[in-house]
Amino acid sequence: MPERIVIVGAGLGGARAALSLRERGFAGEITLIGDETHAPYDRPPLSKQALLDEPDPRLIAPLEALAQADITHIGGVRVDSIDRAQRCVILNNGISKRYDKLLLATGARPRMLPGLRRSERLLTLRTHDDAVAIRERLTPGARMIVIGGGFIGLELAATARWRGLAVTVIEGLPRLMARAVPAEIAAVMEARHREEGVEILLESAVAAVREKDDEIHVELQDGSVVAGEFAVVGIGAIPNDELAAQTGLLVDNGIAVDRFMRTSDPDIYAVGDCCSFPAAIFGDRRIRLESWRSAQDQGTLVAGNMLGGRKPFVDVPWSWSDQYDLTLQVAGLATTTTKSVRRDLGDGAFILFHLEDEGRIVAASGIGIGNAVGRDIRLAEMLIAAQAKPSMAALGSSNIKLKSLLAA
Ligand SMILES: Cc1cc2nc3c(=O)[nH]c(=O)nc-3n(C[C@H](O)[C@H](O)[C@H](O)COP(=O)(O)OP(=O)(O)OC[C@H]3O[C@@H](n4cnc5c(N)ncnc54)[C@H](O)[C@@H]3O)c2cc1C
């Protein structure tokens, strides 16, 4: 049994793992090191409520709870390197911390436009402090430019419209959320954004960004210019895998782990946005997720494995996005599919099931007001996990209960 466990990254995956170690009865030393100064908090509200009426971060574990669980939280400090021979991590304040087992839960950081840097007018959104900087600029009547039509950019657009800003979304591809959801669902969301007054520029590549007096100008490749008081870049995230790479661990679109979340060093594990893992239900295809639930579940699971367990991570990927009063949800991996069938749920809500050639259901995505699609997506997740091959007719018919397909 290990005596000292060090966790790098005090976000969702790291905090969850620390708490879970104690819940499992681990009595040794747990050190949770994070470069942010706040206690571990949830990121999903940052593009939503945190910009409206939640000034404080929504904590996963307050500092008192960590102390009560005898978890040493070291905040505001970066781990600069890992010495695998000495089994220790070296912090940017010069201190080193020894480990028997090490967990990397370093998350991801926003991708920036090539050749540009963040500034007071060119922002990104990953941390609570980023959200505070954006919130300060959300004054009614201001013009916000969102570069990138993915989940975070669009959530931000919806929130800013609520606050009365003029919003322009610039997207390079022919449609919104192209990496995340099928066209039919993106179309519903696009229509809603336009109805709410968001200007959406598709197939529009950014050529240059210039800051001029108190404005920012985004020049597009067709020569047109979009002007605003500030712009937020939401063009994806890059896994924080440099620490692992520097110490010679295998990296492949993030820190490469096996089904047990173990890296190429058996004493070092990784979870959450920073790692890629073989997805058991998709023929061990290596994937990296940026999803709240995966980070949370991997954090819980890895705690058991660091204590000698051997439980594989087999969960079906699931994520959601809230924009206005609409929520979309995606389970499974929608991009691997060739056929889809639609099930209408009433009041405009619907689910698309995605099937592989031989009829296996591999993904489901849905959209509706509030949690309209929640229950059916949950059942779809179970169908995906069971590798079910229901008939397309049955999936498409709202008269046939999904539960009955699961039983079959
Ligand atoms: C604005 C926003 C909205 C989101 N909304 C949704 C949503 O609606 N639905 C959904 O499913 N998911 C959403 N997500 C994604 C979800 O929040 C992430 O998948 C989740 O936070 C990942 O957890 P993690 O522990 O892997 O990484 P993180 O929560 O990013 O934690 C990693 C921590 O490690 C720190 N760190 C990195 N390197 C070091 C180092 N060398 N030393 C010390 N500390 C280090 C980082 O600063 C960070 O604090 C959203 C994310 C963002 C940013």
The ligand as an ORCA input file, in Angstrom:
! r2SCAN-3c Opt
* xyz 0 1
  C     -16.148     27.543    -19.019
  C     -16.309     26.062    -18.982
  C     -17.582     25.506    -19.060
  C     -17.751     24.127    -19.060
  N     -19.007     23.624    -19.156
  C     -19.172     22.279    -19.201
  C     -20.482     21.733    -19.354
  O     -21.477     22.453    -19.452
  N     -20.596     20.375    -19.406
  C     -19.508     19.534    -19.309
  O     -19.666     18.298    -19.381
  N     -18.271     20.032    -19.136
  C     -18.066     21.374    -19.098
  N     -16.807     21.893    -18.955
  C     -15.662     20.958    -18.873
  C     -15.345     20.519    -17.458
  O     -15.389     21.595    -16.574
  C     -13.956     19.890    -17.464
  O     -14.045     18.722    -18.262
  C     -13.453     19.541    -16.078
  O     -13.274     20.690    -15.299
  C     -12.129     18.801    -16.182
  O     -11.613     18.565    -14.916
  P     -10.057     18.290    -14.711
  O      -9.894     17.961    -13.271
  O      -9.565     17.334    -15.723
  O      -9.342     19.666    -15.055
  P      -9.502     21.108    -14.410
  O     -10.824     21.260    -13.754
  O      -9.117     22.061    -15.474
  O      -8.376     21.127    -13.266
  C      -7.014     21.106    -13.536
  C      -6.282     21.997    -12.554
  O      -4.894     21.706    -12.605
  C      -4.156     22.913    -12.558
  N      -2.801     22.657    -13.058
  C      -2.413     22.424    -14.337
  N      -1.082     22.224    -14.402
  C      -0.613     22.333    -13.135
  C       0.695     22.243    -12.568
  N       1.774     21.962    -13.296
  N       0.822     22.437    -11.243
  C      -0.250     22.706    -10.473
  N      -1.515     22.808    -10.962
  C      -1.694     22.618    -12.287
  C      -5.021     23.820    -13.426
  O      -4.718     25.179    -13.267
  C      -6.408     23.471    -12.897
  O      -6.714     24.203    -11.747
  C     -16.607     23.278    -18.963
  C     -15.318     23.832    -18.876
  C     -15.164     25.210    -18.896
  C     -13.771     25.789    -18.831
*
